[in-house]
Amino acid sequence: MEEIESLIKARYPIIWLQTYEEARAVNCISQIATLQNKNLYVWTGTRGIRDPQGMPCKDGSEDPMTVMEFVFDLSVPAIIVFKDLHRYINDIHIYRLLRDLHEHLKGTNKSIIIISPVLEIPVELQKAITVINLPLPGSDDLLSVLDNVLKGVEIIGESKPEVAAMVEDICDMLRHDGFQDKVLSAGKGLTLDEFENVIAKSIVVNGTIDLDIISGEKAQIIKKSGILEYYPKSEGMEDVGGLEVLKAWIRRKKLTYSQDAKDFGLEPPKGVMLTGPPGTGKTLVAKVIAKSLGVPLLKMDMAKIYGSYVGQSEQNISHALEVADAVAPCVLWLDEVEKALAGASGGGGNDGGVTSRVFGTFLTWLQEHTSEVFVVATSNNPTIIPPEFNRAGRFDEVFMVDLPNETERAAIFKIHLNKKKQGLTEDTYVNNLAKLTPNFSGAEIREVVKSAMEEAFYAGLELHFGDLELAIDDMIPLAEKRKEEIKALRAWGNDNARSASAPETKQLNSTNSTTRSLEL
């Protein structure tokens, strides 16, 4: 509000307010109009121009050219809000009239505010329009909505004792164990309308405020963006075989989120880059980090960032990062980041510089953001990523997640056999299986177990060690098919990354003292 109010006081002629929340934006502008003793007019393409009392002001004003003539003739101090103008703005007559209005409004006490969820400004108007982004609601905004919903249910409870008792139980629950803060945290990333709807839905369905319903609804809403996906907390440390150095590092980083760490002066971690051959568990680690930190996991599909319209890609990356900031604390996972950023430092190539601008926007955010967003970037081929992406300060650490060693392969076999509720998990069996699978990745070990189980099932028998041996013999690991690529990747990792695995001698018969030494 302060920024918009300052611009209007300074008589900025045209302001573009980017937001999905029309009602919230208009409410904000209405307060400013009251403070500055100005009339507020609102235009839509369906109802035309309406005065502060909601009455129509001019016949035929559904036509944007007609309403702009109305703005020219308006002789009172005013703020004129346009809700649908981005749909018309590329018409030559419309943007010419806006340029004319820009000059006209400079000497008046009138301002135009365009409310739109997208930023589509013709080049001719870029110097005439000031852009402001309305951030997603914060905790105070969400708390107001929560109070209003409960007040609405209380009114119903005046005639229904069972509803009144339900509201009393909800209010009592919100007062204890920090539950109110958990509700507000779960609602971060939603608009006010979305948060109001999901709270009401939770009360109607379960008679209480259910965090799972809020999280489920948020997952659907975030998914609608087409750029971010919301992953539930699933895999934990126990699902990862090996990678002891990386696990210990995650445990240490978790401690920096505590209040004691903040009081000590520690800053929240920025994130980690994971690189290594395909199938070595980088995706699994991203999920494990989110669960270990106890925060949501958002996956950014970098390929979907790029749009076909001018400015769409830059807008997509900005919106995705805004949502991540609003949802924080969270983990933002960028999978196979090299596919989106390769060549970003090459001056733009054949895409008009879009990749470079998207890359620049992300780098600036990565360096400067202060929200508790932990970034996990995974890459199968970091050699083609611009070097400035993983320089010091962007990430807390770069780890090489290599093919599992023998001890790690034994642990991975045990994990998958236990998950499938099979036998053969004794050390003798899994150690022998590990010896038979040099250069196998974790994903390939999983496929070995799956294939052997299928064969045993088709034969109507229990799973035997021989079934696993046959499945191993039938599989050629990727590391043997692409030896030169894996060799080059390992060479990069030796020079630029820290190994995620402990030396094999330290992993055998691990004790508490060994684990402690790894953590230190």
C-alpha positions as CSV (number, residue, x, y, z in Angstrom):
1,M,0.0,0.0,0.0
2,E,2.8,2.4,0.9
3,E,4.5,1.9,-2.5
4,I,1.3,2.4,-4.5
5,E,0.3,5.4,-2.3
6,S,3.7,7.0,-2.9
7,L,3.5,6.6,-6.6
8,I,0.0,8.1,-6.7
9,K,1.1,11.0,-4.6
10,A,4.0,11.6,-7.0
11,R,1.4,11.6,-9.8
12,Y,2.7,8.6,-11.7
13,P,0.2,8.4,-14.6
14,I,-0.1,4.6,-15.2
15,I,0.7,1.8,-12.7
16,W,0.5,-1.9,-13.6
17,L,-0.3,-4.0,-10.5
18,Q,0.5,-7.7,-11.2
19,T,-1.6,-10.0,-9.1
20,Y,-4.2,-12.8,-9.3
21,E,-6.1,-11.3,-6.4
22,E,-8.4,-8.6,-7.9
23,A,-10.5,-8.2,-4.8
24,R,-7.5,-7.8,-2.5
25,A,-5.9,-5.3,-4.9
26,V,-9.1,-3.2,-5.2
27,N,-9.5,-3.2,-1.5
28,C,-6.0,-2.0,-1.1
29,I,-6.5,0.7,-3.7
30,S,-9.8,1.7,-2.2
31,Q,-8.1,2.4,1.1
32,I,-5.5,4.6,-0.7
33,A,-8.3,6.5,-2.5
34,T,-10.0,7.2,0.8
35,L,-6.7,8.4,2.4
36,Q,-6.1,10.7,-0.5
37,N,-9.6,12.0,-0.9
38,K,-10.0,10.6,-4.4
39,N,-12.9,9.0,-6.2
40,L,-12.3,5.4,-7.1
41,Y,-13.6,4.2,-10.5
42,V,-13.5,0.5,-11.6
43,W,-13.7,-0.7,-15.2
44,T,-14.3,-4.2,-16.6
45,G,-14.9,-5.3,-20.1
46,T,-18.3,-6.7,-19.1
47,R,-19.8,-3.9,-16.8
48,G,-18.0,-0.9,-18.1
49,I,-16.9,2.0,-15.9
50,R,-18.5,2.2,-12.4
51,D,-18.4,5.1,-9.9
52,P,-17.5,4.7,-6.1
53,Q,-21.1,3.7,-5.5
54,G,-21.0,1.0,-8.2
55,M,-23.2,2.9,-10.5
56,P,-22.5,3.0,-14.3
57,C,-21.0,6.3,-15.4
58,K,-21.1,6.2,-19.2
59,D,-23.1,4.3,-21.8
60,G,-21.1,2.0,-24.0
61,S,-18.1,2.1,-21.7
62,E,-17.6,-1.6,-22.0
63,D,-15.5,-0.5,-25.0
64,P,-12.0,0.4,-23.7
65,M,-11.7,3.2,-26.2
66,T,-14.9,4.8,-24.9
67,V,-13.8,4.5,-21.2
68,M,-10.5,6.1,-22.1
69,E,-12.3,9.1,-23.5
70,F,-14.2,9.2,-20.2
71,V,-10.9,9.3,-18.3
72,F,-9.8,12.3,-20.5
73,D,-13.0,14.2,-19.6
74,L,-13.0,13.3,-15.9
75,S,-12.5,16.5,-13.9
76,V,-12.3,15.2,-10.3
77,P,-9.3,13.7,-8.4
78,A,-9.6,10.0,-9.2
79,I,-8.0,6.6,-9.3
80,I,-9.3,4.6,-12.3
81,V,-8.8,0.8,-12.0
82,F,-8.8,-1.3,-15.2
83,K,-9.4,-5.0,-14.6
84,D,-9.3,-6.6,-18.0
85,L,-7.1,-4.3,-20.0
86,H,-4.3,-6.7,-20.7
87,R,-6.7,-8.5,-23.1
88,Y,-7.0,-5.4,-25.3
89,I,-3.7,-3.6,-24.8
90,N,-2.0,-4.9,-28.0
91,D,-4.6,-3.2,-30.2
92,I,-2.9,-0.2,-31.9
93,H,-5.8,2.1,-31.0
94,I,-5.7,1.1,-27.3
95,Y,-2.0,1.5,-26.7
96,R,-2.0,4.8,-28.7
97,L,-4.8,6.1,-26.4
98,L,-2.8,4.9,-23.3
99,R,0.2,6.8,-24.6
100,D,-1.9,9.9,-25.0
101,L,-3.4,9.4,-21.6
102,H,0.1,9.1,-20.1
103,E,0.8,12.6,-21.3
104,H,-2.6,14.0,-20.3
105,L,-2.5,12.5,-16.7
106,K,0.9,14.1,-15.9
107,G,-0.7,17.4,-15.2
108,T,-3.8,16.1,-13.4
109,N,-4.7,14.5,-10.1
110,K,-5.8,11.3,-11.8
111,S,-4.0,7.9,-12.0
112,I,-4.7,4.7,-13.8
113,I,-4.0,1.3,-12.2
114,I,-4.2,-1.8,-14.4
115,I,-4.8,-5.0,-12.4
116,S,-3.6,-8.1,-14.3
117,P,-2.3,-11.6,-13.4
118,V,0.1,-11.3,-16.4
119,L,2.6,-8.7,-17.5
120,E,2.1,-8.0,-21.2
121,I,3.2,-4.5,-21.9
122,P,3.8,-3.5,-25.6
123,V,7.3,-2.0,-26.2
124,E,5.7,1.3,-27.0
125,L,4.4,1.6,-23.4
126,Q,7.3,0.2,-21.4
127,K,8.6,3.6,-20.5
128,A,5.1,4.9,-19.7
129,I,4.0,2.2,-17.2
130,T,5.4,1.5,-13.7
131,V,5.1,-2.1,-12.6
132,I,4.4,-3.3,-9.1
133,N,4.0,-6.9,-8.0
134,L,1.4,-7.6,-5.3
135,P,3.0,-10.3,-3.1
136,L,1.1,-13.3,-1.9
137,P,-0.6,-12.9,1.5
138,G,1.6,-13.0,4.6
139,S,0.7,-14.5,8.0
140,D,-1.2,-11.4,9.2
141,D,-3.4,-11.5,6.1
142,L,-4.1,-15.2,6.5
143,L,-4.9,-14.7,10.2
144,S,-7.5,-12.1,9.3
145,V,-9.2,-14.6,6.9
146,L,-9.1,-17.4,9.5
147,D,-10.8,-15.1,12.1
148,N,-13.4,-14.1,9.6
149,V,-14.2,-17.7,8.7
150,L,-14.6,-18.6,12.3
151,K,-16.8,-15.6,13.0
152,G,-19.0,-16.6,10.1
153,V,-19.4,-20.1,11.6
154,E,-20.0,-18.6,15.0
155,I,-23.0,-16.8,13.6
156,I,-24.4,-20.1,12.3
157,G,-23.7,-21.5,15.8
158,E,-26.1,-19.0,17.4
159,S,-29.0,-21.2,16.3
160,K,-27.2,-24.5,16.3
161,P,-25.6,-25.6,19.6
162,E,-23.6,-28.4,17.9
163,V,-21.9,-25.8,15.6
164,A,-21.2,-23.5,18.5
165,A,-19.5,-26.4,20.3
166,M,-17.4,-27.2,17.2
167,V,-16.2,-23.6,16.9
168,E,-15.2,-23.6,20.6
169,D,-13.2,-26.8,20.0
170,I,-11.5,-25.3,17.0
171,C,-10.6,-22.1,18.8
172,D,-9.3,-24.1,21.8
173,M,-7.1,-26.2,19.4
174,L,-5.7,-23.0,17.7
175,R,-4.6,-21.7,21.1
176,H,-2.5,-24.7,22.0
177,D,0.8,-26.3,20.8
178,G,1.4,-23.6,18.2
179,F,-1.3,-25.0,16.1
180,Q,-2.4,-21.6,14.8
181,D,1.1,-21.0,13.5
182,K,1.1,-24.4,11.7
183,V,-2.2,-23.5,10.0
184,L,-0.9,-20.2,8.8
185,S,2.4,-21.8,7.6
186,A,0.4,-24.4,5.7
187,G,-1.6,-21.6,4.1
188,K,1.4,-19.8,2.8
189,G,1.5,-19.6,-1.0
190,L,-2.3,-19.4,-1.3
191,T,-4.3,-16.4,-2.2
192,L,-6.8,-15.1,0.4
193,D,-9.7,-16.6,-1.5
194,E,-8.0,-20.0,-1.8
195,F,-7.1,-20.0,1.9
196,E,-10.7,-19.0,2.9
197,N,-12.1,-21.8,0.7
198,V,-9.8,-24.5,2.0
199,I,-10.4,-23.5,5.7
200,A,-14.2,-23.6,5.1
201,K,-13.8,-27.0,3.3
202,S,-11.9,-28.5,6.1
203,I,-14.5,-27.4,8.7
204,V,-17.4,-28.7,6.5
205,V,-15.7,-32.1,5.8
206,N,-14.0,-32.8,9.1
207,G,-15.6,-30.4,11.6
208,T,-12.2,-29.0,12.4
209,I,-9.1,-27.5,10.7
210,D,-7.2,-30.3,9.1
211,L,-3.6,-29.6,8.0
212,D,-3.7,-32.5,5.6
213,I,-6.7,-31.0,3.8
214,I,-4.9,-27.6,3.5
215,S,-1.7,-29.3,2.2
216,G,-3.6,-31.4,-0.3
217,E,-5.5,-28.4,-1.6
218,K,-2.3,-26.4,-1.8
219,A,-0.7,-29.1,-3.8
220,Q,-3.5,-28.9,-6.4
221,I,-3.4,-25.1,-6.5
222,I,0.4,-25.0,-6.9
223,K,0.2,-27.7,-9.6
224,K,-2.2,-25.5,-11.7
225,S,0.7,-23.2,-12.3
226,G,2.2,-25.8,-14.6
227,I,5.6,-24.9,-13.4
228,L,5.7,-26.0,-9.7
229,E,4.7,-29.4,-8.3
230,Y,4.0,-30.1,-4.7
231,Y,5.4,-33.3,-3.3
232,P,4.2,-34.9,-0.1
233,K,6.8,-35.9,2.6
234,S,7.6,-39.5,1.9
235,E,11.1,-41.0,1.9
236,G,13.4,-40.6,4.9
237,M,17.0,-41.2,5.7
238,E,16.3,-44.9,6.2
239,D,15.5,-45.1,2.5
240,V,19.0,-44.1,1.4
241,G,21.7,-46.7,1.2
242,G,25.1,-45.2,1.8
243,L,25.9,-41.5,1.2
244,E,26.9,-41.1,4.8
245,V,28.8,-37.9,4.3
246,L,25.8,-36.2,2.6
247,K,23.4,-37.6,5.3
248,A,25.6,-36.1,8.1
249,W,25.7,-32.8,6.2
250,I,21.9,-32.7,6.0
251,R,21.7,-33.4,9.8
252,R,24.0,-30.5,10.5
253,K,22.1,-28.1,8.2
254,K,18.8,-29.0,9.9
255,L,20.3,-27.6,13.2
256,T,20.7,-24.2,11.6
257,Y,16.9,-23.8,11.4
258,S,16.6,-23.8,15.1
259,Q,16.0,-20.6,17.1
260,D,19.3,-21.3,19.0
261,A,21.2,-21.2,15.8
262,K,19.5,-18.0,14.7
263,D,20.3,-16.4,18.1
264,F,23.9,-17.5,17.7
265,G,24.0,-15.6,14.4
266,L,23.8,-18.4,11.9
267,E,21.9,-17.8,8.6
268,P,19.6,-20.4,7.1
269,P,21.3,-22.6,4.5
270,K,20.9,-21.7,0.8
271,G,21.0,-25.2,-0.6
272,V,23.0,-27.9,-2.3
273,M,23.8,-29.0,-5.8
274,L,23.9,-32.8,-6.4
275,T,25.6,-34.2,-9.4
276,G,26.5,-37.7,-10.6
277,P,25.5,-40.4,-13.0
278,P,21.8,-41.1,-13.6
279,G,20.1,-43.4,-11.1
280,T,22.4,-42.7,-8.1
281,G,19.7,-41.3,-5.8
282,K,19.8,-37.6,-6.4
283,T,16.1,-37.4,-6.7
284,L,15.6,-39.5,-3.6
285,V,18.0,-37.2,-1.7
286,A,15.9,-34.1,-2.6
287,K,12.8,-35.8,-1.1
288,V,14.8,-36.9,2.0
289,I,16.1,-33.4,2.6
290,A,12.5,-32.0,2.6
291,K,11.3,-34.7,5.0
292,S,14.4,-34.2,7.3
293,L,13.9,-30.5,7.5
294,G,10.1,-31.0,8.0
295,V,9.1,-28.6,5.2
296,P,7.2,-29.0,1.9
297,L,9.0,-30.0,-1.3
298,L,8.3,-27.9,-4.5
299,K,9.7,-29.2,-7.8
300,M,10.3,-26.6,-10.5
301,D,10.0,-28.0,-14.0
302,M,12.6,-25.8,-15.7
303,A,11.5,-26.9,-19.2
304,K,8.0,-25.4,-18.5
305,I,9.5,-22.1,-17.6
306,Y,9.9,-21.2,-21.2
307,G,6.8,-19.9,-23.0
308,S,6.1,-18.9,-26.5
309,Y,5.0,-15.3,-25.9
310,V,7.4,-12.3,-25.4
311,G,8.2,-11.9,-21.7
312,Q,6.3,-15.1,-20.7
313,S,9.4,-17.0,-19.6
314,E,10.7,-14.2,-17.4
315,Q,7.3,-13.8,-15.9
316,N,7.0,-17.6,-15.3
317,I,10.4,-17.8,-13.4
318,S,9.5,-14.7,-11.4
319,H,6.1,-16.1,-10.4
320,A,7.6,-19.5,-9.5
321,L,10.2,-17.9,-7.2
322,E,7.5,-15.7,-5.7
323,V,5.4,-18.8,-4.8
324,A,8.5,-20.5,-3.3
325,D,9.3,-17.4,-1.2
326,A,5.6,-17.3,0.0
327,V,5.5,-21.0,0.9
328,A,8.9,-20.8,2.8
329,P,10.2,-22.6,4.7
330,C,10.4,-25.1,1.9
331,V,12.7,-27.1,-0.4
332,L,12.8,-26.0,-4.0
333,W,14.0,-28.8,-6.2
334,L,15.4,-28.1,-9.7
335,D,15.7,-31.5,-11.4
336,E,18.2,-31.9,-14.3
337,V,18.9,-28.2,-14.2
338,E,21.5,-28.5,-17.0
339,K,18.7,-29.0,-19.6
340,A,17.3,-25.6,-18.9
341,L,20.4,-23.6,-18.3
342,A,22.9,-25.0,-20.8
343,G,24.2,-22.2,-23.0
344,A,22.8,-19.5,-20.8
345,S,26.1,-17.7,-20.8
346,G,26.5,-17.8,-24.6
347,G,24.8,-14.4,-25.3
348,G,21.3,-15.6,-26.0
349,G,21.8,-17.9,-29.0
350,N,18.7,-18.2,-31.2
351,D,16.2,-17.5,-28.5
352,G,16.5,-13.7,-28.4
353,G,18.3,-13.9,-25.0
354,V,15.4,-15.5,-23.2
355,T,17.6,-18.2,-21.6
356,S,20.1,-15.7,-20.4
357,R,17.4,-13.5,-18.9
358,V,15.8,-16.4,-17.1
359,F,19.2,-17.6,-15.9
360,G,20.0,-14.1,-14.7
361,T,16.7,-13.8,-12.8
362,F,17.3,-17.1,-11.1
363,L,21.0,-16.3,-10.2
364,T,20.0,-13.0,-8.7
365,W,17.3,-14.6,-6.6
366,L,19.6,-17.5,-5.6
367,Q,22.2,-15.0,-4.4
368,E,20.0,-12.5,-2.7
369,H,16.8,-14.2,-1.4
370,T,16.3,-14.0,2.3
371,S,13.4,-16.4,2.7
372,E,14.0,-19.9,4.1
373,V,13.9,-21.7,0.7
374,F,16.5,-24.5,0.6
375,V,17.4,-25.1,-3.1
376,V,18.3,-28.6,-4.3
377,A,19.7,-28.6,-7.8
378,T,20.3,-32.0,-9.4
379,S,22.3,-32.5,-12.6
380,N,23.5,-35.5,-14.6
381,N,26.0,-33.4,-16.6
382,P,27.3,-30.3,-14.8
383,T,30.0,-29.7,-17.4
384,I,27.5,-27.9,-19.6
385,I,26.1,-25.6,-16.9
386,P,27.5,-22.1,-16.8
387,P,30.2,-22.0,-14.1
388,E,28.7,-19.0,-12.3
389,F,25.7,-21.2,-11.4
390,N,27.6,-23.2,-8.7
391,R,30.2,-20.7,-7.6
392,A,30.7,-20.0,-3.9
393,G,27.8,-18.3,-2.4
394,R,25.1,-19.8,-4.6
395,F,25.0,-23.1,-2.7
396,D,26.3,-24.2,0.6
397,E,27.9,-27.3,-0.9
398,V,28.3,-29.2,-4.2
399,F,28.2,-33.0,-3.8
400,M,29.2,-35.8,-6.2
401,V,26.7,-38.6,-5.8
402,D,28.7,-41.3,-7.5
403,L,27.9,-45.0,-8.3
404,P,27.5,-46.8,-5.0
405,N,30.5,-48.7,-3.7
406,E,30.3,-52.3,-2.5
407,T,29.1,-51.5,1.0
408,E,26.5,-49.1,-0.3
409,R,25.2,-51.6,-2.8
410,A,24.7,-54.1,0.0
411,A,22.7,-51.5,1.9
412,I,20.6,-50.7,-1.2
413,F,19.8,-54.3,-1.8
414,K,18.7,-54.7,1.8
415,I,16.5,-51.6,1.6
416,H,14.7,-52.8,-1.5
417,L,14.3,-56.4,-0.4
418,N,12.9,-55.2,3.0
419,K,10.5,-52.8,1.2
420,K,9.2,-55.7,-0.9
421,K,8.9,-57.9,2.2
422,Q,11.2,-60.5,0.8
423,G,13.8,-62.6,2.5
424,L,17.5,-62.8,1.6
425,T,18.3,-59.6,3.6
426,E,20.9,-61.3,5.8
427,D,24.4,-59.9,5.4
428,T,25.7,-63.0,3.6
429,Y,23.2,-62.6,0.8
430,V,23.3,-58.8,0.3
431,N,27.1,-58.8,0.5
432,N,27.4,-61.4,-2.2
433,L,24.9,-59.5,-4.3
434,A,27.0,-56.4,-3.9
435,K,30.0,-58.2,-5.2
436,L,28.1,-59.3,-8.3
437,T,27.0,-55.7,-9.2
438,P,30.1,-53.5,-9.7
439,N,29.2,-50.3,-11.5
440,F,25.5,-50.7,-10.8
441,S,23.5,-47.7,-9.8
442,G,20.9,-47.6,-7.1
443,A,18.1,-47.5,-9.7
444,E,19.6,-50.5,-11.5
445,I,19.7,-52.4,-8.2
446,R,16.0,-51.6,-7.7
447,E,15.2,-52.9,-11.2
448,V,17.2,-56.1,-10.5
449,V,15.0,-56.8,-7.4
450,K,11.9,-56.0,-9.4
451,S,12.8,-58.2,-12.3
452,A,13.8,-61.1,-10.1
453,M,10.5,-60.9,-8.1
454,E,8.5,-60.9,-11.4
455,E,10.2,-64.0,-12.6
456,A,9.7,-65.8,-9.3
457,F,6.0,-64.8,-9.3
458,Y,5.5,-66.0,-12.8
459,A,7.0,-69.3,-11.9
460,G,4.8,-69.6,-8.8
461,L,7.8,-69.8,-6.5
462,E,9.4,-67.7,-3.6
463,L,12.2,-65.4,-4.5
464,H,15.6,-67.2,-4.4
465,F,19.2,-65.9,-4.6
466,G,19.5,-67.5,-8.0
467,D,16.6,-65.3,-9.4
468,L,18.6,-62.2,-8.4
469,E,21.8,-63.7,-10.0
470,L,20.0,-64.2,-13.3
471,A,18.5,-60.7,-13.2
472,I,22.0,-59.3,-12.6
473,D,23.4,-61.3,-15.5
474,D,20.6,-59.9,-17.8
475,M,21.3,-56.3,-17.1
476,I,24.1,-54.2,-18.6
477,P,24.6,-51.1,-16.3
478,L,24.7,-47.7,-17.8
479,A,28.2,-47.1,-16.5
480,E,29.4,-49.8,-18.9
481,K,27.3,-48.5,-21.9
482,R,28.6,-44.9,-21.4
483,K,32.0,-45.4,-20.0
484,E,33.6,-42.2,-21.4
485,E,30.7,-40.0,-20.1
486,I,30.8,-41.4,-16.6
487,K,34.6,-41.0,-16.6
488,A,34.4,-37.3,-17.6
489,L,31.7,-36.8,-15.0
490,R,33.8,-38.3,-12.3
491,A,36.7,-36.2,-13.3
492,W,34.6,-33.1,-12.9
493,G,33.4,-34.3,-9.6
494,N,36.9,-34.8,-8.3
495,D,37.8,-31.2,-9.2
496,N,34.6,-29.4,-8.3
497,A,32.6,-31.3,-5.8
498,R,32.7,-33.1,-2.4
499,S,32.1,-36.9,-2.3
500,A,28.7,-37.8,-0.9
501,S,30.0,-41.2,0.2
502,A,32.4,-42.0,3.0
503,P,35.5,-44.0,2.2
504,E,34.6,-47.6,2.2
505,T,36.7,-48.5,5.2
506,K,34.8,-46.1,7.3
507,Q,31.4,-47.5,6.3
508,L,32.1,-51.1,7.3
509,N,30.7,-52.0,10.8
510,S,29.9,-48.4,11.4
511,T,29.7,-47.3,15.0
512,N,28.5,-44.3,16.9
513,S,32.1,-42.9,16.9
514,T,32.4,-43.3,13.2
515,T,29.1,-41.5,12.6
516,R,30.2,-38.8,15.0
517,S,33.5,-38.4,13.1
518,L,31.6,-38.1,9.8
519,E,29.3,-35.4,11.2
520,L,32.3,-33.4,12.4
